[in-house]
Amino acid sequence: DHDLVYQASNIVGSSLAAYRLVDAVSGQVKHLSGLKNLHVMPVTAAIQIPEDERFDYKWHQESSFYPWAEDIVNVWIPLQPTRVGTGTMFLLPGSHEGGRREANQYFSHGSFRQIECATGDESIGVPMELDLGQYVIFDGNTVHRCDSNRGAAPRVVIIMRFISAETLKKLRPLYKALSYEE
């Protein structure tokens, strides 16, 4: 049952592997984002089963899912090579510059939350065709989506989201997480 697989894999949380991934990329996130004190939100794993489009994200901005976080940086780490047709992510270059966009929130297939935003020209979406060990760091306001997985194997990615630790002074999320301060 893909619903159970999705729910079970969604929060990886505090596993040793997640901590090691955070340590491996946090310096690059600091450098690229300019954020000094980082807080990592719970690490998630997203699995796309072949030929099952129920859990494909439409064009969206990660910041729409976390409106309380002013600055959010995503790290998308596939656990196998990704190509068009295997569930890879597409980004709209420069789309973060306009900030958070108006979006339409709904549930696809009854329970899968979508916050779909207007894209303008979808044809300029760039596929993130990555090899094992490569990953993408991008601003939370970057418009992106996932491609349907028409391959033979499930597509598995680890997703990390970093926010400014200053955000936590205003809000206390209901989860444990790591903070990286200078």
SVG drawing of the C-alpha trace seen along z (x, -y; Angstrom):
<svg xmlns="http://www.w3.org/2000/svg" viewBox="-11 -40 42 42">
<polyline fill="none" stroke="black" stroke-width="0.4" points="0.0,0.0 1.7,-3.2 -0.2,-5.3 1.5,-3.4 4.9,-3.5 4.6,-7.3 3.5,-7.9 6.2,-5.6 9.0,-7.1 8.0,-10.8 9.8,-11.4 13.3,-10.0 14.0,-12.3 16.9,-11.6 18.6,-8.6 22.4,-8.5 22.4,-8.7 20.3,-11.9 22.8,-13.5 25.7,-12.6 23.9,-14.1 23.3,-17.3 26.9,-17.7 28.0,-17.0 25.9,-19.8 25.4,-22.5 28.6,-24.4 27.5,-24.7 24.0,-25.8 25.5,-28.5 27.8,-29.7 25.2,-29.8 22.3,-31.2 24.2,-33.7 22.4,-32.4 24.7,-32.3 22.8,-30.2 21.1,-27.2 18.3,-25.1 17.6,-21.8 14.0,-20.7 13.1,-17.0 14.8,-15.2 12.3,-13.5 12.5,-10.7 10.2,-10.8 9.5,-7.7 7.9,-7.6 6.6,-4.2 6.8,-3.6 3.6,-4.3 1.9,-5.8 1.2,-9.5 -0.8,-9.9 2.1,-11.5 3.7,-13.6 4.1,-17.2 2.8,-19.9 4.6,-23.2 5.1,-24.7 7.4,-26.6 8.6,-24.9 8.1,-28.1 4.3,-27.8 4.3,-24.7 6.2,-26.5 4.7,-30.1 6.1,-30.7 9.7,-30.4 11.0,-33.5 14.2,-32.0 14.1,-28.3 16.8,-26.4 16.2,-23.0 18.6,-20.2 17.4,-17.5 19.5,-14.3 18.5,-11.4 19.6,-8.0 20.0,-6.8 20.7,-8.5 17.7,-10.6 16.7,-11.2 13.6,-12.6 11.0,-9.9 12.3,-8.5 10.7,-11.0 13.4,-13.7 12.8,-17.3 12.3,-20.2 13.3,-23.8 12.2,-27.1 15.5,-29.1 15.3,-32.5 11.8,-31.9 12.9,-32.5 13.5,-36.2 9.9,-37.1 9.4,-35.8 6.4,-33.7 3.7,-33.4 0.0,-33.1 -1.0,-29.4 -4.0,-27.1 -4.1,-24.6 -6.0,-21.3 -5.7,-17.6 -5.1,-15.4 -6.4,-11.8 -8.1,-12.6 -5.2,-13.0 -2.1,-14.3 -1.6,-18.0 -0.7,-20.2 0.0,-23.9 0.3,-24.6 1.5,-28.0 1.4,-29.8 4.5,-29.3 4.4,-31.5 6.3,-29.5 6.5,-25.9 8.6,-25.0 11.7,-26.6 11.7,-24.0 15.1,-22.5 15.4,-18.7 17.8,-17.9 19.4,-14.9 21.8,-13.8 24.2,-11.0 24.7,-9.1 26.3,-11.4 25.1,-14.7 22.5,-16.9 20.7,-20.2 20.6,-23.2 17.9,-25.7 16.0,-28.6 12.6,-27.8 10.9,-30.3 12.2,-28.4 9.3,-27.0 9.8,-23.3 7.9,-20.0 8.6,-16.3 8.4,-14.4 6.2,-11.2 8.2,-8.1 7.8,-6.0 11.0,-4.0 11.2,-0.4 12.3,-1.2 11.1,-3.4 12.7,-6.8 13.9,-7.7 15.2,-11.1 16.2,-12.6 15.0,-16.2 16.6,-18.5 15.2,-21.9 17.2,-24.5 15.8,-27.7 17.3,-30.5 17.6,-29.7 16.3,-33.2 12.9,-31.9 12.8,-29.6 12.9,-32.5 9.5,-33.6 8.0,-30.2 8.5,-26.8 7.8,-24.0 6.5,-20.8 9.5,-18.7 13.1,-18.2 15.8,-19.3 19.4,-20.3 20.7,-23.9 24.0,-25.0 25.3,-28.3 28.5,-30.2"/>
</svg>
